[in-house]
Amino acid sequence: MKYYRPLKPIKAISFDLDDTLYDNHPVIKRAEQSFMTYLNTRFPALAELTSKQWLLYKNLELKNYPELKSDVSRARQQTLTRIMTIYGIPEYKAIEYGKQALAEFLRLRSDFKVPESSMLLLKKLREHYPIIAITNGNVDEFQIQLDDKFEFVLKAGDGLKAKPAGDLFIEAARRLNIEVSDILHVGDHLITDVYGAQNNGAQAVWFNPDKKALTAASLLPAVEINHLENLYKLLQLPTTE
């Protein structure tokens, strides 16, 4: 555990989800592979669609509509609808099919179990602080059984810009009836989590399990930890009660 800034008193803790409470990389890789198989078999018009083509269409859609970067679900559904119309599916059907396909992707990308250690950590922290989640992703917190571990889960989209913008932190503080500076945010990403929190007035704990260098940092975190259990010591809480 490394301290870069003095840690000030806090009133709530926010967690990033993907790659903080669980390893999201293999989950997404598996989900994307299964999703492409689903598209190829469920929609005959898309039988020849490849992962490379999907990525090209997706990047083009994000380039043409940069606001989609703050809403990954909307971006996926809009890309699906666009691809389907390009491949000859009537627009009215493509819109409905796009909704169905998005639902299937969300199911696939949420098909995993959160480590028991993360579940226990959240349970114990809730005995001392309000615990919330702030994420740019679209995991289904109900499917992965995290819905009852937080006061609420805030996701980018629906008018809230993705981290590192301040929208999610400001909305979290509003809902908790505290100041943004009262929030301690825990996350793995040096830009979206650390810079996003610190630049908007919150304090950041950088979760760095792979012991990466700070070279990509725009702002220093308050603290760097390599194990989530370090939060017990950081917050001066007992590990067992």
JOKAUR-V982379 format. One record per residue. RES is the residue in one letter. D_FIRST is the distance of its C-alpha to the first C-alpha in Angstrom with 1 decimal. Layout:
# JOKAUR-V982379
res=RES d_first=D_FIRST
res=RES d_first=D_FIRST
This chain:
# JOKAUR-V982379
res=M d_first=0.0
res=K d_first=3.8
res=Y d_first=6.8
res=Y d_first=10.0
res=R d_first=12.3
res=P d_first=13.2
res=L d_first=12.8
res=K d_first=16.4
res=P d_first=18.1
res=I d_first=18.5
res=K d_first=21.4
res=A d_first=20.4
res=I d_first=17.8
res=S d_first=18.8
res=F d_first=17.7
res=D d_first=18.7
res=L d_first=20.5
res=D d_first=21.2
res=D d_first=18.5
res=T d_first=15.9
res=L d_first=17.6
res=Y d_first=19.5
res=D d_first=20.3
res=N d_first=23.0
res=H d_first=24.2
res=P d_first=26.5
res=V d_first=27.7
res=I d_first=28.9
res=K d_first=30.4
res=R d_first=32.4
res=A d_first=33.4
res=E d_first=34.7
res=Q d_first=36.7
res=S d_first=38.2
res=F d_first=38.9
res=M d_first=40.9
res=T d_first=42.9
res=Y d_first=43.6
res=L d_first=44.8
res=N d_first=47.0
res=T d_first=48.7
res=R d_first=48.8
res=F d_first=50.3
res=P d_first=53.0
res=A d_first=53.0
res=L d_first=49.4
res=A d_first=50.2
res=E d_first=49.6
res=L d_first=46.5
res=T d_first=43.7
res=S d_first=40.0
res=K d_first=40.4
res=Q d_first=43.1
res=W d_first=41.0
res=L d_first=38.2
res=L d_first=40.7
res=Y d_first=42.2
res=K d_first=38.9
res=N d_first=37.9
res=L d_first=41.4
res=E d_first=41.1
res=L d_first=37.8
res=K d_first=39.4
res=N d_first=42.5
res=Y d_first=40.7
res=P d_first=37.3
res=E d_first=36.8
res=L d_first=36.3
res=K d_first=32.8
res=S d_first=31.7
res=D d_first=33.3
res=V d_first=32.7
res=S d_first=35.1
res=R d_first=37.9
res=A d_first=37.3
res=R d_first=37.8
res=Q d_first=40.8
res=Q d_first=42.5
res=T d_first=41.9
res=L d_first=43.5
res=T d_first=46.4
res=R d_first=47.0
res=I d_first=46.9
res=M d_first=49.3
res=T d_first=51.8
res=I d_first=51.7
res=Y d_first=52.4
res=G d_first=55.5
res=I d_first=54.3
res=P d_first=56.0
res=E d_first=53.7
res=Y d_first=54.4
res=K d_first=53.4
res=A d_first=50.4
res=I d_first=48.9
res=E d_first=49.3
res=Y d_first=48.1
res=G d_first=45.1
res=K d_first=44.1
res=Q d_first=44.7
res=A d_first=42.6
res=L d_first=39.7
res=A d_first=39.8
res=E d_first=39.8
res=F d_first=36.8
res=L d_first=34.8
res=R d_first=35.8
res=L d_first=34.8
res=R d_first=31.4
res=S d_first=30.6
res=D d_first=31.9
res=F d_first=28.8
res=K d_first=26.9
res=V d_first=23.4
res=P d_first=21.4
res=E d_first=22.0
res=S d_first=18.3
res=S d_first=18.0
res=M d_first=21.3
res=L d_first=20.3
res=L d_first=17.0
res=L d_first=19.3
res=K d_first=21.9
res=K d_first=19.9
res=L d_first=18.3
res=R d_first=21.9
res=E d_first=23.0
res=H d_first=21.1
res=Y d_first=21.0
res=P d_first=23.1
res=I d_first=21.4
res=I d_first=22.7
res=A d_first=22.3
res=I d_first=22.8
res=T d_first=23.8
res=N d_first=25.9
res=G d_first=27.0
res=N d_first=29.8
res=V d_first=28.7
res=D d_first=31.0
res=E d_first=28.8
res=F d_first=31.8
res=Q d_first=32.3
res=I d_first=28.7
res=Q d_first=29.0
res=L d_first=26.3
res=D d_first=29.0
res=D d_first=28.9
res=K d_first=25.1
res=F d_first=25.0
res=E d_first=27.1
res=F d_first=28.0
res=V d_first=27.0
res=L d_first=27.6
res=K d_first=28.5
res=A d_first=29.5
res=G d_first=33.3
res=D d_first=36.3
res=G d_first=36.1
res=L d_first=32.3
res=K d_first=30.8
res=A d_first=27.8
res=K d_first=24.4
res=P d_first=23.7
res=A d_first=26.8
res=G d_first=26.4
res=D d_first=28.9
res=L d_first=26.7
res=F d_first=24.5
res=I d_first=27.7
res=E d_first=29.4
res=A d_first=26.5
res=A d_first=26.7
res=R d_first=30.5
res=R d_first=30.6
res=L d_first=28.3
res=N d_first=30.3
res=I d_first=27.4
res=E d_first=26.2
res=V d_first=23.9
res=S d_first=21.8
res=D d_first=21.3
res=I d_first=19.5
res=L d_first=15.7
res=H d_first=15.7
res=V d_first=13.4
res=G d_first=14.4
res=D d_first=14.2
res=H d_first=16.6
res=L d_first=16.1
res=I d_first=19.6
res=T d_first=20.7
res=D d_first=17.5
res=V d_first=15.5
res=Y d_first=18.7
res=G d_first=20.8
res=A d_first=18.9
res=Q d_first=18.3
res=N d_first=21.8
res=N d_first=23.4
res=G d_first=22.0
res=A d_first=19.2
res=Q d_first=15.5
res=A d_first=13.3
res=V d_first=10.0
res=W d_first=9.9
res=F d_first=9.8
res=N d_first=9.8
res=P d_first=10.9
res=D d_first=13.1
res=K d_first=10.7
res=K d_first=13.3
res=A d_first=13.9
res=L d_first=13.9
res=T d_first=17.7
res=A d_first=18.8
res=A d_first=17.1
res=S d_first=19.8
res=L d_first=17.5
res=L d_first=14.0
res=P d_first=11.7
res=A d_first=10.7
res=V d_first=7.0
res=E d_first=5.6
res=I d_first=4.7
res=N d_first=6.8
res=H d_first=8.6
res=L d_first=10.4
res=E d_first=10.6
res=N d_first=7.1
res=L d_first=9.3
res=Y d_first=11.5
res=K d_first=9.4
res=L d_first=8.4
res=L d_first=12.2
res=Q d_first=13.3
res=L d_first=15.3
res=P d_first=16.8
res=T d_first=16.2
res=T d_first=20.0
res=E d_first=22.8
